[in-house]
Amino acid sequence: MNENEKPEVQLTGKDGNANAFAIMGACRKAWQRAGNNMNEWKAIQEKMMNGDYNHLLCVAMEHFEVV
């Protein structure tokens, strides 16, 4: 994967009450599908968990193309 490309993850339309764990799970799957290094995912996941729900969403948008 090109380092400027972000894996696509769909966070809308599946569950109106998406919780943090569902978002992280969807992001993890998208990360794996894109063939990225899972050690890098662990660092992203830690960053996601290092704040509130809004922080988690901001980190997701930083690392993923949210559709």
ZASE-62400 format. One record per atom (N, C-alpha, C, O, CB): residue in one letter; x, z, y; atom name. Coordinates in nm, 4 decimals, m for minus. Atoms other than C-alpha are relative to their C-alpha. Glycine has a CB too. Layout:
N
R, a, X, Z, Y, CA
...
# end
This chain:
67
R, m, 0.0845, 0.0000, m0.1181, N
R, m, 0.0000, 0.0000, 0.0000, CA
R, m, 0.0885, 0.0000, 0.1236, C
R, m, 0.1882, 0.0719, 0.1297, O
R, m, m0.0959, 0.1218, 0.0002, CB
R, n, m0.0692, 0.0030, m0.1273, N
R, n, 0.1213, m0.0825, 0.3474, CA
R, n, m0.0179, 0.1349, 0.0678, C
R, n, m0.1275, 0.1909, 0.0662, O
R, n, m0.0521, m0.1153, 0.0897, CB
R, e, 0.0107, m0.1343, m0.0571, N
R, e, 0.1987, 0.2393, 0.5318, CA
R, e, m0.0969, 0.0074, 0.1175, C
R, e, m0.1381, 0.1167, 0.1564, O
R, e, 0.1358, 0.0474, 0.0442, CB
R, n, 0.0974, 0.0010, m0.1087, N
R, n, m0.0327, 0.1308, 0.8153, CA
R, n, m0.1428, m0.0092, m0.0503, C
R, n, m0.2368, 0.0104, 0.0267, O
R, n, 0.0281, m0.1146, 0.0932, CB
R, e, 0.1333, 0.0107, 0.0574, N
R, e, m0.3265, 0.0814, 0.5795, CA
R, e, m0.0500, 0.1375, m0.0412, C
R, e, 0.0263, 0.2220, m0.0883, O
R, e, m0.0001, m0.0957, m0.1204, CB
R, k, 0.0625, m0.1249, 0.0420, N
R, k, m0.5682, 0.3641, 0.5150, CA
R, k, m0.0954, m0.0312, m0.1140, C
R, k, m0.1654, m0.1323, m0.1089, O
R, k, m0.0745, 0.0695, 0.1186, CB
R, p, 0.0990, 0.0211, 0.1051, N
R, p, m0.7673, 0.3962, 0.1927, CA
R, p, m0.1402, 0.0154, 0.0573, C
R, p, m0.1630, 0.0989, 0.1448, O
R, p, 0.0220, 0.0987, m0.1167, CB
R, e, 0.1391, m0.0107, m0.0430, N
R, e, m1.1410, 0.3417, 0.2439, CA
R, e, m0.0694, 0.1094, m0.0779, C
R, e, m0.0524, 0.1212, m0.1993, O
R, e, m0.0737, m0.1337, m0.0178, CB
R, v, 0.0800, m0.1032, 0.0642, N
R, v, m1.3690, 0.6347, 0.1724, CA
R, v, m0.1379, m0.0005, 0.0645, C
R, v, m0.1503, m0.0049, 0.1869, O
R, v, 0.0677, 0.1405, 0.0120, CB
R, q, 0.1365, m0.0057, m0.0516, N
R, q, m1.7464, 0.6444, 0.2054, CA
R, q, m0.0449, 0.1451, 0.0020, C
R, q, m0.0541, 0.2103, m0.1020, O
R, q, m0.0967, m0.0872, m0.0858, CB
R, l, 0.0436, m0.1391, m0.0148, N
R, l, m1.8626, 0.9777, 0.3413, CA
R, l, m0.1453, 0.0084, 0.0438, C
R, l, m0.1986, 0.1180, 0.0605, O
R, l, 0.0887, 0.0732, 0.1003, CB
R, t, 0.1388, m0.0001, m0.0434, N
R, t, m2.2110, 0.8723, 0.4473, CA
R, t, m0.0889, m0.0608, m0.1065, C
R, t, m0.0439, m0.1395, m0.1897, O
R, t, m0.0154, m0.0756, 0.1313, CB
R, g, 0.0987, 0.0621, 0.0849, N
R, g, m2.5244, 0.7866, 0.2596, CA
R, g, m0.0134, 0.0566, m0.1400, C
R, g, m0.1066, 0.0200, m0.2116, O
R, g, 0.0298, m0.1399, m0.0100, CB
R, k, 0.0053, m0.0555, 0.1344, N
R, k, m2.4538, 0.9862, m0.0561, CA
R, k, m0.0726, 0.1330, m0.0024, C
R, k, m0.1544, 0.1584, m0.0907, O
R, k, 0.1396, 0.0164, m0.0558, CB
R, d, 0.0566, m0.1341, m0.0018, N
R, d, m2.5531, 1.3380, 0.0402, CA
R, d, m0.0116, 0.0422, 0.1451, C
R, d, 0.0891, 0.0546, 0.2149, O
R, d, 0.0871, 0.1011, m0.0824, CB
R, g, 0.0210, m0.0390, m0.1385, N
R, g, m2.7066, 1.4412, 0.3689, CA
R, g, 0.0646, 0.1318, 0.0353, C
R, g, 0.0926, 0.1577, 0.1523, O
R, g, m0.1453, 0.0073, 0.0286, CB
R, n, m0.0637, m0.1296, m0.0222, N
R, n, m2.5545, 1.7855, 0.3282, CA
R, n, 0.1377, 0.0033, m0.0630, C
R, n, 0.1716, 0.0970, m0.1353, O
R, n, m0.0863, 0.1130, m0.0562, CB
R, a, m0.1346, 0.0074, 0.0587, N
R, a, m2.2026, 1.6784, 0.2342, CA
R, a, 0.0780, 0.1253, 0.0365, C
R, a, 0.0898, 0.1618, 0.1535, O
R, a, 0.0755, m0.1273, 0.0486, CB
R, n, m0.0796, m0.1188, m0.0273, N
R, n, m1.9927, 1.9865, 0.1961, CA
R, n, 0.1485, m0.0341, m0.0052, C
R, n, 0.1863, m0.1452, m0.0425, O
R, n, m0.0333, 0.1119, m0.1004, CB
R, a, m0.1439, 0.0229, m0.0080, N
R, a, m1.6184, 2.0238, 0.2357, CA
R, a, 0.0572, m0.0442, m0.1340, C
R, a, 0.1435, m0.1319, m0.1382, O
R, a, 0.0708, 0.1258, 0.0476, CB
R, f, m0.0538, 0.0349, 0.1309, N
R, f, m1.5543, 2.0041, m0.1389, CA
R, f, m0.0369, m0.1427, m0.0389, C
R, f, 0.0438, m0.2132, m0.0994, O
R, f, m0.0504, 0.0978, m0.1055, CB
R, a, 0.0413, 0.1375, 0.0291, N
R, a, m1.7537, 1.6808, m0.1727, CA
R, a, 0.0837, m0.0991, 0.0807, C
R, a, 0.1215, m0.2045, 0.0295, O
R, a, m0.1501, m0.0193, 0.0307, CB
R, i, m0.0813, 0.0875, m0.0847, N
R, i, m1.5602, 1.5267, 0.1157, CA
R, i, 0.1420, m0.0088, m0.0541, C
R, i, 0.1981, m0.1179, m0.0648, O
R, i, 0.0013, 0.0507, 0.1457, CB
R, m, m0.1357, 0.0028, 0.0544, N
R, m, m1.2249, 1.6288, m0.0266, CA
R, m, 0.0047, m0.0745, m0.1332, C
R, m, 0.1016, m0.1453, m0.1608, O
R, m, 0.0532, 0.1426, m0.0176, CB
R, g, 0.0049, 0.0717, 0.1269, N
R, g, m1.3282, 1.4976, m0.3693, CA
R, g, m0.0072, m0.1500, 0.0194, C
R, g, 0.0619, m0.2250, m0.0495, O
R, g, m0.1179, 0.0463, m0.0812, CB
R, a, 0.0106, 0.1429, m0.0285, N
R, a, m1.4293, 1.1599, m0.2277, CA
R, a, 0.1319, m0.0541, 0.0542, C
R, a, 0.1737, m0.1646, 0.0195, O
R, a, m0.1134, m0.0266, 0.1001, CB
R, c, m0.1290, 0.0424, m0.0557, N
R, c, m1.1043, 1.1412, m0.0337, CA
R, c, 0.1070, m0.0067, m0.1091, C
R, c, 0.1870, m0.1002, m0.1122, O
R, c, 0.0445, 0.0964, 0.1120, CB
R, r, m0.0982, m0.0003, 0.1091, N
R, r, m0.8976, 1.2330, m0.3402, CA
R, r, m0.0175, m0.1239, m0.0875, C
R, r, 0.0806, m0.1890, m0.1236, O
R, r, m0.0137, 0.1282, m0.0854, CB
R, k, 0.0260, 0.1184, 0.0829, N
R, k, m1.0649, 0.9584, m0.5444, CA
R, k, 0.0442, m0.1276, 0.0712, C
R, k, 0.1039, m0.2159, 0.0096, O
R, k, m0.1495, m0.0088, m0.0357, CB
R, a, m0.0408, 0.1180, m0.0770, N
R, a, m1.0091, 0.7033, m0.2669, CA
R, a, 0.1526, m0.0105, 0.0049, C
R, a, 0.2084, m0.1199, m0.0045, O
R, a, m0.0579, 0.0059, 0.1434, CB
R, w, m0.1464, m0.0040, m0.0040, N
R, w, m0.6439, 0.8108, m0.2434, CA
R, w, 0.0579, m0.0511, m0.1322, C
R, w, 0.1527, m0.1296, m0.1338, O
R, w, 0.0499, 0.1439, 0.0287, CB
R, q, m0.0452, 0.0432, 0.1326, N
R, q, m0.5998, 0.7626, m0.6187, CA
R, q, m0.0261, m0.1494, m0.0202, C
R, q, 0.0619, m0.2218, m0.0670, O
R, q, m0.0707, 0.0816, m0.1103, CB
R, r, 0.0339, 0.1421, 0.0161, N
R, r, m0.7805, 0.4245, m0.6200, CA
R, r, 0.0978, m0.0902, 0.0742, C
R, r, 0.1284, m0.2006, 0.0292, O
R, r, m0.1421, m0.0264, 0.0495, CB
R, a, m0.0936, 0.0790, m0.0803, N
R, a, m0.5405, 0.3031, m0.3518, CA
R, a, 0.1416, 0.0040, m0.0576, C
R, a, 0.2310, m0.0646, m0.0082, O
R, a, 0.0013, 0.0505, 0.1442, CB
R, g, m0.1303, m0.0067, 0.0655, N
R, g, m0.2487, 0.3944, m0.5796, CA
R, g, 0.1036, 0.0794, 0.0767, C
R, g, 0.2238, 0.0567, 0.0625, O
R, g, 0.0513, m0.1370, m0.0223, CB
R, n, m0.0914, m0.0813, m0.0804, N
R, n, m0.1003, 0.6479, m0.3418, CA
R, n, 0.0574, 0.1167, m0.0790, C
R, n, 0.0046, 0.1555, m0.1832, O
R, n, m0.0712, 0.0521, 0.1235, CB
R, n, m0.0699, m0.1128, 0.0601, N
R, n, 0.1345, 0.9313, m0.4299, CA
R, n, m0.0848, 0.1262, 0.0094, C
R, n, m0.1292, 0.1640, 0.1179, O
R, n, 0.1359, 0.0217, 0.0680, CB
R, m, 0.0856, m0.1188, 0.0014, N
R, m, m0.0581, 1.2406, m0.5347, CA
R, m, 0.0670, 0.1206, 0.0657, C
R, m, m0.0027, 0.2127, 0.1084, O
R, m, m0.0384, 0.0345, m0.1429, CB
R, n, m0.0654, m0.1074, m0.0751, N
R, n, 0.2060, 1.4707, m0.3848, CA
R, n, m0.0350, m0.0094, 0.1481, C
R, n, m0.0519, 0.0922, 0.2157, O
R, n, 0.1529, m0.0057, m0.0192, CB
R, e, 0.0433, 0.0188, m0.1387, N
R, e, 0.1171, 1.3194, m0.0485, CA
R, e, m0.1443, 0.0466, 0.0165, C
R, e, m0.1797, 0.1051, 0.1189, O
R, e, 0.0139, m0.1484, 0.0423, CB
R, w, 0.1389, m0.0460, m0.0061, N
R, w, m0.2501, 1.3859, m0.1276, CA
R, w, m0.0054, 0.1515, 0.0122, C
R, w, m0.0842, 0.2048, 0.0904, O
R, w, m0.0780, m0.0460, m0.1242, CB
R, k, 0.0012, m0.1468, m0.0041, N
R, k, m0.1738, 1.7538, m0.1880, CA
R, k, 0.0290, 0.0502, 0.1408, C
R, k, m0.0313, 0.1477, 0.1854, O
R, k, 0.1029, 0.0579, m0.0990, CB
R, a, m0.0313, m0.0396, m0.1378, N
R, a, m0.0225, 1.7783, 0.1601, CA
R, a, m0.1198, m0.0258, 0.0923, C
R, a, m0.1495, 0.0553, 0.1800, O
R, a, 0.1246, m0.0765, 0.0513, CB
R, i, 0.1184, 0.0316, m0.0805, N
R, i, m0.3287, 1.6086, 0.3129, CA
R, i, m0.1098, 0.1016, m0.0283, C
R, i, m0.1747, 0.1511, 0.0639, O
R, i, m0.0503, m0.1440, m0.0294, CB
R, q, 0.1029, m0.0974, 0.0376, N
R, q, m0.5621, 1.8385, 0.1194, CA
R, q, 0.0275, 0.1365, 0.0630, C
R, q, m0.0641, 0.2018, 0.1130, O
R, q, m0.0076, 0.0132, m0.1530, CB
R, e, m0.0348, m0.1281, m0.0635, N
R, e, m0.3741, 2.1457, 0.2435, CA
R, e, m0.0315, m0.0037, 0.1488, C
R, e, m0.0827, 0.0930, 0.2053, O
R, e, 0.1494, 0.0329, m0.0216, CB
R, k, 0.0286, 0.0153, m0.1431, N
R, k, m0.4027, 2.0130, 0.5985, CA
R, k, m0.1507, 0.0063, 0.0247, C
R, k, m0.1953, 0.0663, 0.1225, O
R, k, 0.0578, m0.1335, 0.0534, CB
R, m, 0.1459, m0.0034, m0.0129, N
R, m, m0.7782, 1.9603, 0.5467, CA
R, m, m0.0520, 0.1430, m0.0074, C
R, m, m0.1448, 0.1795, 0.0648, O
R, m, m0.0655, m0.0855, m0.1092, CB
R, m, 0.0488, m0.1363, 0.0234, N
R, m, m0.8202, 2.3194, 0.4297, CA
R, m, 0.0541, 0.0996, 0.1021, C
R, m, 0.0200, 0.2178, 0.0978, O
R, m, 0.0378, 0.0452, m0.1397, CB
R, n, m0.0629, m0.0882, m0.0973, N
R, n, m0.6198, 2.4603, 0.7201, CA
R, n, m0.0784, 0.0049, 0.1308, C
R, n, m0.0199, 0.0020, 0.2391, O
R, n, 0.1427, m0.0450, 0.0267, CB
R, g, 0.0827, m0.0057, m0.1193, N
R, g, m0.9127, 2.4784, 0.9599, CA
R, g, m0.1468, 0.0012, m0.0379, C
R, g, m0.1822, 0.0240, m0.1535, O
R, g, 0.0303, m0.1177, 0.0926, CB
R, d, 0.1436, m0.0006, 0.0246, N
R, d, m1.2880, 2.4555, 0.9956, CA
R, d, m0.0478, m0.1383, m0.0456, C
R, d, 0.0322, m0.2296, m0.0658, O
R, d, m0.0757, 0.0438, 0.1265, CB
R, y, 0.0607, 0.1241, 0.0488, N
R, y, m1.5266, 2.1802, 0.8857, CA
R, y, 0.0344, m0.1172, 0.0910, C
R, y, 0.0654, m0.2257, 0.0418, O
R, y, m0.1523, 0.0153, m0.0105, CB
R, n, m0.0329, 0.1073, m0.0941, N
R, n, m1.4639, 1.9748, 1.2006, CA
R, n, 0.1452, m0.0436, m0.0157, C
R, n, 0.1762, m0.1624, m0.0068, O
R, n, m0.0260, 0.0453, 0.1443, CB
R, h, m0.1410, 0.0308, 0.0234, N
R, h, m1.0889, 1.9969, 1.1381, CA
R, h, 0.0141, m0.0865, m0.1252, C
R, h, 0.0890, m0.1842, m0.1251, O
R, h, 0.0831, 0.1302, m0.0142, CB
R, l, m0.0035, 0.0765, 0.1240, N
R, l, m1.1430, 1.8695, 0.7825, CA
R, l, m0.0406, m0.1446, 0.0265, C
R, l, 0.0249, m0.2368, m0.0222, O
R, l, m0.0924, 0.0636, m0.1058, CB
R, l, 0.0456, 0.1353, m0.0315, N
R, l, m1.3360, 1.5685, 0.9166, CA
R, l, 0.1033, m0.0763, 0.0825, C
R, l, 0.1250, m0.1954, 0.0603, O
R, l, m0.1329, 0.0053, 0.0751, CB
R, c, m0.1034, 0.0654, m0.0817, N
R, c, m1.0665, 1.4939, 1.1744, CA
R, c, 0.1183, m0.0434, m0.0858, C
R, c, 0.1714, m0.1530, m0.0677, O
R, c, 0.0481, 0.0944, 0.1118, CB
R, v, m0.1103, 0.0351, 0.0895, N
R, v, m0.7969, 1.5002, 0.9064, CA
R, v, m0.0403, m0.1175, m0.0886, C
R, v, 0.0400, m0.2080, m0.1114, O
R, v, 0.0411, 0.1215, m0.0867, CB
R, a, 0.0486, 0.1114, 0.0822, N
R, a, m1.0082, 1.2718, 0.6860, CA
R, a, 0.0072, m0.1300, 0.0793, C
R, a, 0.0531, m0.2317, 0.0273, O
R, a, m0.1453, 0.0260, m0.0480, CB
R, m, m0.0008, 0.1216, m0.0817, N
R, m, m1.0447, 1.0227, 0.9712, CA
R, m, 0.1417, m0.0427, 0.0365, C
R, m, 0.1665, m0.1604, 0.0626, O
R, m, m0.0818, 0.0213, 0.1269, CB
R, e, m0.1395, 0.0313, m0.0289, N
R, e, m0.6711, 1.0433, 1.0386, CA
R, e, 0.0643, m0.0769, m0.1156, C
R, e, 0.1477, m0.1646, m0.0933, O
R, e, 0.0784, 0.1286, 0.0283, CB
R, h, m0.0662, 0.0556, 0.1177, N
R, h, m0.5793, 0.9438, 0.6822, CA
R, h, m0.0815, m0.1037, m0.0767, C
R, h, m0.0283, m0.1705, m0.1654, O
R, h, 0.0354, 0.1098, m0.0918, CB
R, f, 0.0877, 0.0902, 0.0730, N
R, f, m0.8771, 0.7355, 0.5658, CA
R, f, m0.0801, m0.0858, 0.0955, C
R, f, m0.1080, m0.0468, 0.2089, O
R, f, m0.0933, 0.0780, m0.0915, CB
R, e, 0.0936, 0.0857, m0.0713, N
R, e, m1.0871, 0.4464, 0.6844, CA
R, e, m0.1392, 0.0429, m0.0474, C
R, e, m0.1820, 0.0069, m0.1571, O
R, e, 0.0279, m0.1554, m0.0268, CB
R, v, 0.1297, m0.0556, 0.0377, N
R, v, m1.4258, 0.6215, 0.6825, CA
R, v, m0.1075, m0.1055, 0.0225, C
R, v, m0.1226, m0.1590, 0.1323, O
R, v, m0.0314, 0.1292, 0.0810, CB
R, v, 0.1080, 0.1003, m0.0080, N
R, v, m1.7158, 0.3870, 0.6058, CA
R, v, m0.1315, 0.0638, m0.0343, C
R, v, m0.2347, m0.0032, m0.0335, O
R, v, 0.0268, m0.1191, m0.0938, CB
# end
